[in-house]
Amino acid sequence: MDTIRCIKTRRSIRRFTDEPITAEQIARVVSAAAYAPSWKNSQTTRYTAVVDPELKQCLARECMMGFSHNEGITKGAPALIVVRTVEGRSGYERDGSPTTSKGSHWQSFDAGIASATFCLAAHELGLGTVIMGIFDEKKVASLLGLSEGESVSALIALGHPDEEPDTPKKKNVEDLLEIR
Ligand SMILES: Cc1cc2nc3c(=O)[nH]c(=O)nc-3n(C[C@H](O)[C@H](O)[C@H](O)COP(=O)(O)O)c2cc1C
């Protein structure tokens, strides 16, 4: 698929078939996402793929802040990708001081680019994804035993699509672009 087509046909997928997803498939997606741009090529995004049904159920039950929509998505997805960020590098100097006035903004920015790249690569490989922002970061970190110095930037449900959602209305170029 050409890149523009891949960008335009990717949809957030919230219903998945029961077909399991293999470690090789996940590795292929991550190996593409590894090529995302990042602050000084700092590459601070990491991925924990939760495929163990019990652990995934537990994350779904405990970590979605009562948002049953995300609980249902997580329970139904064969894999939940926990997008982790190694803190204090992207956007920071070696001595730990922020390089710009935007502080921790750049590490989130990098995690966003990496996540978008992940979703596009998955789509190219015939897999579906949805990024989820409504989750309890502390609970996810504690259930997975994540190390100090890392944060959870996003969750991504991953699997074989069991729906073909319509494209939600997107803004047109006139609304988005200003040329001076
Ligand atoms: C930062 C971010 C957080 C999101 N959080 C959620 C979420 O918690 N639950 C959900 O179902 N979708 C979530 N989405 C998916 C958006 O709702 C979706 O991208 C948007 O409706 C546009 O649809 P599309 O991805 O098919 O173009 C999130 C997307 C982003 C980028």
The ligand as an SDF file (V2000), in Angstrom:
LIG
                    3D

 31 33  0  0  0  0  0  0  0  0999 V2000
   -4.1480   10.6050   22.2400 C   0  0  0  0  0  0  0  0  0  0  0  0
   -5.3450    9.7610   21.8450 C   0  0  0  0  0  0  0  0  0  0  0  0
   -6.1500    9.2080   22.8260 C   0  0  0  0  0  0  0  0  0  0  0  0
   -7.2370    8.4020   22.4650 C   0  0  0  0  0  0  0  0  0  0  0  0
   -7.9620    7.8040   23.4460 N   0  0  0  0  0  0  0  0  0  0  0  0
   -8.9480    6.9410   23.1030 C   0  0  0  0  0  0  0  0  0  0  0  0
   -9.6110    6.1800   24.1070 C   0  0  0  0  0  0  0  0  0  0  0  0
   -9.3200    6.2770   25.3000 O   0  0  0  0  0  0  0  0  0  0  0  0
  -10.5910    5.3220   23.7000 N   0  0  0  0  0  0  0  0  0  0  0  0
  -10.9340    5.1660   22.3720 C   0  0  0  0  0  0  0  0  0  0  0  0
  -11.8140    4.3720   22.0690 O   0  0  0  0  0  0  0  0  0  0  0  0
  -10.2980    5.8760   21.3970 N   0  0  0  0  0  0  0  0  0  0  0  0
   -9.3210    6.7390   21.7380 C   0  0  0  0  0  0  0  0  0  0  0  0
   -8.6210    7.4160   20.7460 N   0  0  0  0  0  0  0  0  0  0  0  0
   -8.9780    7.2050   19.3320 C   0  0  0  0  0  0  0  0  0  0  0  0
   -9.6860    8.4360   18.7370 C   0  0  0  0  0  0  0  0  0  0  0  0
  -10.9930    8.4800   19.2590 O   0  0  0  0  0  0  0  0  0  0  0  0
   -9.6880    8.3250   17.1930 C   0  0  0  0  0  0  0  0  0  0  0  0
   -8.3640    8.4100   16.7350 O   0  0  0  0  0  0  0  0  0  0  0  0
  -10.5020    9.4340   16.5570 C   0  0  0  0  0  0  0  0  0  0  0  0
  -11.8720    9.2960   16.8790 O   0  0  0  0  0  0  0  0  0  0  0  0
  -10.3660    9.4800   15.0280 C   0  0  0  0  0  0  0  0  0  0  0  0
  -10.7060    8.2280   14.4550 O   0  0  0  0  0  0  0  0  0  0  0  0
   -9.6640    7.4860   13.4920 P   0  0  0  0  0  0  0  0  0  0  0  0
   -8.4780    7.0900   14.3520 O   0  0  0  0  0  0  0  0  0  0  0  0
  -10.3850    6.2810   12.9600 O   0  0  0  0  0  0  0  0  0  0  0  0
   -9.2690    8.4370   12.4150 O   0  0  0  0  0  0  0  0  0  0  0  0
   -7.5410    8.2010   21.0890 C   0  0  0  0  0  0  0  0  0  0  0  0
   -6.7060    8.7580   20.1060 C   0  0  0  0  0  0  0  0  0  0  0  0
   -5.6110    9.5060   20.4720 C   0  0  0  0  0  0  0  0  0  0  0  0
   -4.6740   10.0380   19.3960 C   0  0  0  0  0  0  0  0  0  0  0  0
  1  2  1  0
  2  3  1  0
  2 30  2  0
  3  4  2  0
  4  5  1  0
  4 28  1  0
  5  6  2  0
  6  7  1  0
  6 13  1  0
  7  8  2  0
  7  9  1  0
  9 10  1  0
 10 11  2  0
 10 12  1  0
 12 13  2  0
 13 14  1  0
 14 15  1  0
 14 28  1  0
 15 16  1  0
 16 17  1  0
 16 18  1  0
 18 19  1  0
 18 20  1  0
 20 21  1  0
 20 22  1  0
 22 23  1  0
 23 24  1  0
 24 25  2  0
 24 26  1  0
 24 27  1  0
 28 29  2  0
 29 30  1  0
 30 31  1  0
M  END
$$$$
